């Protein structure tokens, strides 16, 4: 029972040290029996010759094994030494390496206790230099010790010294500090100046509602894209300047055009057209359920295959790869990646559709294309579909779909005038 526990508890073997020994002699079996009687645990016992065995044991049992070897007339030879005691013995012989490693870790810990980088993100109108200067005055700048940096104090200082910020977040990770800001959004400037209402789409006018300006088209008229439907100029106004009539000599008011911002709604019938197609015969692939995974460890430019095949084991397959980087320490990035690739076997097959199925599929494709172009407020009045001639490709059916809507087609455009 004790031997079984020792064999499974491998960390204990490393801590106390273990050695691999080779026992040679005519009484190898007697050597093993005496070792068991004395409670010396041996594992990984292998006969390497008719008069020799190889086994492993703990470092502290070597004295007892030497005594047993003398009693049985066997020769004891050390083949391998593993464990913490041997590692410490090698370090004692390499004092320079110990001093250098100690200095390295002390320097790394000391340098990691400072904030060397300050990143600013989220700003658009406010200059980055202004945010950095306010943070520096609050105690956050490259080279500051981490224990002297208070993110809450820096956030309060930025709120006070940099107006126009709606939210500020300061976070210190390792040797890098992140300042994230969100600027206040100013209300959009209200449109001013005279404008025309023009048609952004071609259509048949069904309804006109004028809020400011005057209508340039009538109900039932057809308009093209860019046509003016409600102008913002041309209305009469009186200007103080006067002119004199040649016959009477009396002054009369001079009539000048008055420019306004045209506003209103122009609802029109608009037609959308799209053509969808669907093959009668289509070659596709489907999963068979067989999968294989491979794992590769990449260190720099070198790769080591850990699990699975180096390439796809299937004639037809779908490949999905994911790459995970080994997390670094503080700001030290380790050039180690674990690449997992999964190969899923697929088999090709031939899908045959009836003409009715192909027509339904083509019609749905055309309607989907039109739906992406329709405004949210558009009201659909009618849909119409027709099958087009096949032409040269008789294995593909084409369907034209026309959708009629009722929607507002007016949009404002600045009016250029001489004032």
PATI-323615 format. One record per residue (C-alpha): residue in three letters; z, y, x. Coordinates in pm, whole numbers, always signed. Each point is the difference from the previous one (the first is absolute). Example, Ala and Ser with C-alpha at 12.3 -4.5 7.8 and 13.67 -1.06 7.14 Angstrom:
BEGIN
ATOM   res       pz       py       px
ATOM   ALA     +780     -450    +1230
ATOM   SER      -66     +344     +137
This chain:
BEGIN
ATOM   res       pz       py       px
ATOM   UNK       +0       +0       +0
ATOM   UNK      +85     +237     +284
ATOM   UNK     -330      -68     +172
ATOM   UNK     -192      +75     -318
ATOM   UNK     +177     +333      -45
ATOM   UNK      -68      +98     +360
ATOM   UNK     -368      -83      -27
ATOM   UNK      -47     +228     -299
ATOM   UNK     +204     +293     +131
ATOM   UNK     -255     +122     +257
ATOM   UNK     +145     +352      +57
ATOM   UNK     +321     -160     +126
ATOM   UNK     -199     -194     +259
ATOM   UNK     -149     +323     +130
ATOM   UNK     +335     +177      +23
ATOM   UNK     +179     -278     +193
ATOM   UNK     -309      -98     +201
ATOM   UNK     -187     -329       +8
ATOM   UNK     -170     -198     +272
ATOM   UNK     -268     -266       +4
ATOM   UNK      +94     -288     +237
ATOM   UNK     -187     -300     +138
ATOM   UNK     +209     -312      +68
ATOM   UNK     -147     -262     +232
ATOM   UNK     +148     -340      +94
ATOM   UNK      +33     -362     -100
ATOM   UNK     +298      +68     -232
ATOM   UNK     -150     +267     -224
ATOM   UNK     +123     -177     -316
ATOM   UNK     +355      -21     +142
ATOM   UNK      -21     +372      +83
ATOM   UNK      -81      +74     -367
ATOM   UNK     +283     -221     -130
ATOM   UNK     +261     +163     +226
ATOM   UNK     -121     +345     -102
ATOM   UNK      +42      -83     -370
ATOM   UNK     +352     -142      +63
ATOM   UNK     +104     +323     +174
ATOM   UNK     -133     +209     -290
ATOM   UNK     -289     +149     +197
ATOM   UNK     -276      +88     -247
ATOM   UNK     -357      -63     +111
ATOM   UNK     -308      +84     -203
ATOM   UNK     -379      -14      +41
ATOM   UNK      +46     -324     +194
ATOM   UNK     -337     -129     +127
ATOM   UNK      -77     -288     +233
ATOM   UNK     -248     +128     +257
ATOM   UNK       +0     -312     +219
ATOM   UNK     +146     -354       -7
ATOM   UNK     +294     +123     +209
ATOM   UNK      +14     +367     -108
ATOM   UNK      +85     +203     -310
ATOM   UNK      -14     +371      -86
ATOM   UNK     +260     +160     -224
ATOM   UNK     +165     +331      -85
ATOM   UNK     +370      +86       -1
ATOM   UNK     +235     +298       +9
ATOM   UNK      +71     +180     +326
ATOM   UNK     +375      -69      -24
ATOM   UNK      -56     -381       +2
ATOM   UNK     -166      -17     +342
ATOM   UNK     +326      -82     +185
ATOM   UNK      +61     -304     -219
ATOM   UNK     -361     -114      +40
ATOM   UNK      +22      +24     +380
ATOM   UNK     +309     -223       -4
ATOM   UNK     -180     -253     -225
ATOM   UNK     -305       +6     +231
ATOM   UNK     +218      -86     +301
ATOM   UNK     +161     -290     -189
ATOM   UNK     -334     -146     -108
ATOM   UNK     -184      +70     +324
ATOM   UNK     -250     +226     -176
ATOM   UNK     -169     +308     +132
ATOM   UNK      +30     +322     -203
ATOM   UNK     -281     +258      +21
ATOM   UNK      -23     +337     -179
ATOM   UNK     -334      +61     -169
ATOM   UNK      +56     +317     -208
ATOM   UNK     +270     +264      -51
ATOM   UNK       +9     +202     -323
ATOM   UNK     +260     +231     -153
ATOM   UNK     +202     +316      +34
ATOM   UNK     +204     -103     +308
ATOM   UNK     -316      -58     +207
ATOM   UNK     -153     +326     -124
ATOM   UNK     +311     +194     +103
ATOM   UNK       -3     -170     +339
ATOM   UNK     -359     +113      +59
ATOM   UNK      +93     +357     -100
ATOM   UNK     +283       +4     +252
ATOM   UNK     -255      -79     +270
ATOM   UNK     -226     +286     -124
ATOM   UNK     +232     +297      -13
ATOM   UNK     -286     +248      +27
ATOM   UNK     -156     -135     -318
ATOM   UNK     +331      +28     -183
ATOM   UNK      +52     +359     +114
ATOM   UNK     -356      +96      -95
ATOM   UNK      +22     -161     -344
ATOM   UNK     +336     +167      -63
ATOM   UNK     -137     +340     +101
ATOM   UNK     -304      -52     -223
ATOM   UNK     +202      -78     -311
ATOM   UNK     +244     +285      +65
ATOM   UNK     -290     +244      +43
ATOM   UNK     -171     -137     -310
ATOM   UNK     +317      +40     -207
ATOM   UNK      +57     +352     +136
ATOM   UNK     -356     +117      -67
ATOM   UNK      +14     -159     -345
ATOM   UNK     +297     +220      -86
ATOM   UNK     -218     +313       -1
ATOM   UNK     -259     +125     -247
ATOM   UNK     -323      +50     +196
ATOM   UNK     -256      +50     -277
ATOM   UNK       -2     +217     -314
ATOM   UNK     -273      -59     -262
ATOM   UNK      -77     +239     -286
ATOM   UNK     -203     -111     -302
ATOM   UNK      -81     +118     -352
ATOM   UNK      -65     +368      +81
ATOM   UNK     -324     +170     -104
ATOM   UNK      +42     +378      -26
ATOM   UNK     +316      +43     +211
ATOM   UNK      -71      -15     +378
ATOM   UNK     +149     -298     +183
ATOM   UNK     +130     +225     +277
ATOM   UNK     +216     +186     -252
ATOM   UNK     +161     -323     -122
ATOM   UNK      +59     -121     +358
ATOM   UNK     +163     +330      +98
ATOM   UNK     +235      -10     -300
ATOM   UNK      +91     -361      +85
ATOM   UNK      +61      +93     +365
ATOM   UNK     +240     +276     -103
ATOM   UNK     +182     -256     -215
ATOM   UNK      +37     -238     +296
ATOM   UNK     -299     -234      -33
ATOM   UNK     -244      +12     +292
ATOM   UNK     -144     -241     +260
ATOM   UNK     +269     -105     +246
ATOM   UNK     +304      +58     -224
ATOM   UNK     +266     -275       +7
ATOM   UNK       -4     -201     -321
ATOM   UNK     +374      +44      -60
ATOM   UNK      -51     +379      -10
ATOM   UNK     -276      -15     -261
ATOM   UNK     +119      +35     -361
ATOM   UNK     -291      -56     -245
ATOM   UNK     +191     +160     -289
ATOM   UNK      +62     +319     +200
ATOM   UNK     -366      +15     +101
ATOM   UNK     -114      -39     -363
ATOM   UNK     +227     +286     -114
ATOM   UNK     -127     +223     +280
ATOM   UNK     -363      -68      -88
ATOM   UNK      +66      +85     -366
ATOM   UNK     +151     +335     +107
ATOM   UNK     -245     +100     +276
ATOM   UNK     -331     -131     -137
ATOM   UNK      -61     +120     -356
ATOM   UNK     -268     -179     -196
ATOM   UNK     +134     -352      +52
ATOM   UNK      +85     -204     -310
ATOM   UNK     +139     -308     +180
ATOM   UNK     +105      -81     +357
ATOM   UNK      +90     -335     +150
ATOM   UNK     +123      -48     +358
ATOM   UNK      +31     -352     +141
ATOM   UNK      +83     -111     +354
ATOM   UNK     -119     -345     +106
ATOM   UNK      +58     -103     +357
ATOM   UNK     -138     +270     +228
ATOM   UNK     -225     +155     -268
ATOM   UNK      +92     +246     -276
ATOM   UNK     -212      +45     -312
ATOM   UNK       -3     +324     -200
ATOM   UNK     -172      -49     -336
ATOM   UNK      -54     +303     -221
ATOM   UNK     -153      +67     -340
ATOM   UNK     -122     +353      -61
ATOM   UNK      +45     +185     -326
ATOM   UNK     -314       +3     -208
ATOM   UNK      -97     +351     -100
ATOM   UNK     -147      +48     -348
ATOM   UNK     -376       +8       +2
ATOM   UNK     -148     +347      -17
ATOM   UNK     -129      +74     -348
ATOM   UNK     -374      +40      -19
ATOM   UNK     -110     +359      -32
ATOM   UNK     -327     +183      -17
ATOM   UNK     -298      -55     -225
ATOM   UNK     -136     -351      -48
ATOM   UNK     -272     -180     -188
ATOM   UNK      +42     -329     -181
ATOM   UNK     -279     -231     +113
ATOM   UNK      -92     -356      -93
ATOM   UNK     +114     -258     +254
ATOM   UNK     -204     -268     -179
ATOM   UNK     -319      -12     -202
ATOM   UNK      +47      -56     -373
ATOM   UNK      -64      +96     -359
ATOM   UNK     +238     +276     -116
ATOM   UNK     +200      -97     -311
ATOM   UNK     +283     +257       -5
ATOM   UNK      +75     +335     +167
ATOM   UNK     +340     +174       +7
ATOM   UNK       -4     +341     +172
ATOM   UNK     +337     +139     +111
ATOM   UNK     -134     +275     +224
ATOM   UNK     -358     +109      +65
ATOM   UNK     -295      -90     -218
ATOM   UNK     -203     -312      -74
ATOM   UNK     -334      -30     +177
ATOM   UNK     -117     -315     -182
ATOM   UNK       +7     -123     -356
ATOM   UNK     +116     -323     -158
ATOM   UNK     -279     -254      +21
ATOM   UNK     -141     +137     +326
ATOM   UNK      -58     -222     +302
ATOM   UNK     +148     +129     +326
ATOM   UNK      -56     -110     +359
ATOM   UNK     +249      -23     +283
ATOM   UNK     +101     +347     +118
ATOM   UNK     -129     +184     -306
ATOM   UNK     +215     +296     -114
ATOM   UNK     +146      -68     -341
ATOM   UNK     +256     +284      -13
ATOM   UNK      -77     +300     +224
ATOM   UNK     +275     +235     +114
ATOM   UNK     -225     +305      +35
ATOM   UNK     -228     +205     -219
ATOM   UNK     +257     +135     -249
ATOM   UNK      -23     +377      -48
ATOM   UNK     +265     +241     +122
ATOM   UNK      +19     +381      +33
ATOM   UNK      +37     +159     +343
ATOM   UNK     +128     +361      +39
ATOM   UNK     -316     +101     +189
ATOM   UNK     -241     +193     -227
ATOM   UNK     -374      +72       +0
ATOM   UNK     -187     +280     -179
ATOM   UNK     -288      -43     -239
ATOM   UNK     -306     +193      +99
ATOM   UNK      -87     +120     -354
ATOM   UNK     +333     +123     -130
ATOM   UNK     +196      +56     +318
ATOM   UNK     +305     -171     -157
ATOM   UNK     +207     -256     +195
ATOM   UNK       +7     -357     -124
ATOM   UNK     +214     -293     +116
ATOM   UNK     -165     -232     +257
ATOM   UNK       +9     -365     -108
ATOM   UNK      +99     -245     +279
ATOM   UNK      +46     -377      -15
ATOM   UNK     +357     -131      -21
ATOM   UNK      +91     -312     +203
ATOM   UNK     +269     -237     -124
ATOM   UNK     +129     -348      +80
ATOM   UNK     -187     -224     -241
ATOM   UNK     +213     -271     -158
ATOM   UNK      -71     -253     -267
ATOM   UNK      -99     -356      -83
ATOM   UNK     -349     -143      -28
ATOM   UNK       -5     -353     -141
ATOM   UNK     -326     -188      +32
ATOM   UNK     -147     -345      -39
ATOM   UNK      -47     -153     +346
ATOM   UNK     -181     -322      +86
ATOM   UNK      +89     -229     +289
ATOM   UNK     -227     -276     +126
ATOM   UNK      +58     -293     +236
ATOM   UNK     -176     -326      +82
ATOM   UNK     +192     -321      +64
ATOM   UNK     -133     -330     +129
ATOM   UNK     +121     -359      +13
ATOM   UNK     -164     -306     +161
ATOM   UNK      -72     -313     -201
ATOM   UNK      +81     -213     +304
ATOM   UNK     +270     +100     +249
ATOM   UNK     +128     -176     +310
ATOM   UNK     +379      +31      +30
ATOM   UNK     +295     -158     +177
ATOM   UNK     +324     -153     -128
ATOM   UNK     +320     -112     +173
ATOM   UNK      +54     -371      +60
ATOM   UNK     +377      +30      +58
ATOM   UNK      -10     -101     +367
ATOM   UNK     +157     +254     +236
ATOM   UNK      +77      +14     +370
ATOM   UNK     +209     +257     +185
ATOM   UNK      -13      +98     +365
ATOM   UNK     +243     +216     +196
ATOM   UNK      -91     +187     +317
ATOM   UNK     +235     +203     +220
ATOM   UNK     -174     +287     +177
ATOM   UNK     +166     +159     +302
ATOM   UNK     -210     +292     +117
ATOM   UNK     -353     -139      +27
ATOM   UNK     +103     -366      +32
ATOM   UNK      +27     -234     -297
ATOM   UNK     +190     -326      -35
ATOM   UNK      -71     -246     -280
ATOM   UNK     +334     -113     -145
ATOM   UNK      -99     -180     -316
ATOM   UNK     -313     -121     -173
ATOM   UNK     -364       +1     +110
ATOM   UNK     -162     +271     +211
ATOM   UNK     -279      +40     -258
ATOM   UNK      -87      -92     -355
ATOM   UNK      +12     -377      -65
ATOM   UNK     -217      +34     -312
ATOM   UNK     -372      +57      -40
ATOM   UNK      +61     +260     -274
ATOM   UNK     +326     +191      -24
ATOM   UNK     +170     +330      -71
ATOM   UNK     +200     +148     +285
ATOM   UNK     +308     +219      -37
ATOM   UNK     +178     +135     +308
ATOM   UNK     +325     +191      +29
ATOM   UNK     +138     +155     +318
ATOM   UNK     +370      +68      +55
ATOM   UNK     +130     +189     +301
ATOM   UNK     +321     -103     +168
ATOM   UNK     +251     +283      -63
ATOM   UNK      +73     +210     +305
ATOM   UNK     +326     +137     +125
ATOM   UNK      +62     +370      -66
ATOM   UNK     -336     +161      +89
ATOM   UNK     -118     -282     +224
ATOM   UNK     -293     -177     -165
ATOM   UNK      -51     -361     +106
ATOM   UNK     -366     -107      +35
ATOM   UNK      +65     -325     -187
ATOM   UNK     -172      -90     -327
ATOM   UNK      +15     -308     -222
ATOM   UNK     -332      -66     -174
ATOM   UNK       +1     -231     -301
ATOM   UNK     -339     -120     -123
ATOM   UNK      -46     -205     -315
ATOM   UNK     -320     -194      -64
ATOM   UNK      -60      -90     -366
ATOM   UNK     -283     -246      -55
ATOM   UNK     -260      +90     -262
ATOM   UNK     -293     -192     -139
ATOM   UNK     -323     +165     -114
ATOM   UNK     -126      -64     -350
ATOM   UNK     -281     +118     -226
ATOM   UNK      +90     +195     -316
ATOM   UNK     -263       -6     -275
ATOM   UNK      +23     +252     -287
ATOM   UNK     -174       +6     -334
ATOM   UNK     -209     +313      -84
ATOM   UNK     +267     +113     -251
ATOM   UNK     +275      -27     +263
ATOM   UNK     -209     +195     +252
ATOM   UNK      -70     +274     -257
ATOM   UNK     +370      +35      -83
ATOM   UNK      +88      +19     +371
ATOM   UNK     -270     +260      +75
ATOM   UNK     +102     +210     -303
ATOM   UNK     +365       -5     +111
ATOM   UNK     -100     +109     +352
ATOM   UNK     -201     +296     -137
ATOM   UNK     +281     +105     -234
ATOM   UNK     +249      -14     +288
ATOM   UNK     -219     +231     +206
ATOM   UNK      -29     +248     -289
ATOM   UNK     +375      -10      -68
ATOM   UNK      +63     +125     +351
ATOM   UNK     -209     +312      -74
ATOM   UNK     +145      +86     -342
ATOM   UNK     +256     +283      -27
ATOM   UNK     +336      -96     -143
ATOM   UNK      -45     +225     -305
ATOM   UNK     -352     -120      -83
ATOM   UNK      -48     -155     -343
ATOM   UNK     -243     -293      -11
ATOM   UNK     -242      +30     -292
ATOM   UNK     -233     -294      +59
ATOM   UNK     -101     -274     +243
ATOM   UNK     -343     -154      +34
ATOM   UNK     -119     -283     +224
ATOM   UNK     -345     -147      +65
ATOM   UNK     -124     -280     +221
ATOM   UNK     -254     +119     +256
ATOM   UNK     -303     -202     +113
ATOM   UNK      +85     -241     +281
ATOM   UNK     -285     +107     +225
ATOM   UNK      -49     -201     +318
ATOM   UNK     +351     -148       +0
ATOM   UNK      +14     -231     -303
ATOM   UNK     +340     -139     +106
ATOM   UNK     +172     +337      -62
ATOM   UNK      +49     +166     -339
ATOM   UNK      +28     +382      -18
ATOM   UNK     +157     +193     -287
ATOM   UNK      -17     +376      -59
ATOM   UNK     +301     +151     -180
ATOM   UNK       +1     +351     -151
ATOM   UNK     +328     +155     -115
ATOM   UNK       +8     +313     -216
ATOM   UNK     +311     +221      +18
ATOM   UNK     +129     +327     -140
ATOM   UNK     +175     +210     +267
ATOM   UNK      +64     +349     +130
ATOM   UNK     -273      +83     +253
ATOM   UNK     +105     +356      +84
ATOM   UNK     +142     +108     +336
ATOM   UNK      +74     +344     +144
ATOM   UNK     -210     +150     +277
ATOM   UNK      +66     +338     +166
ATOM   UNK     -237     +275     -112
ATOM   UNK     -151     +212     +276
ATOM   UNK      -71     +358     -105
ATOM   UNK      -31     +343     +147
ATOM   UNK     +300     +209      -95
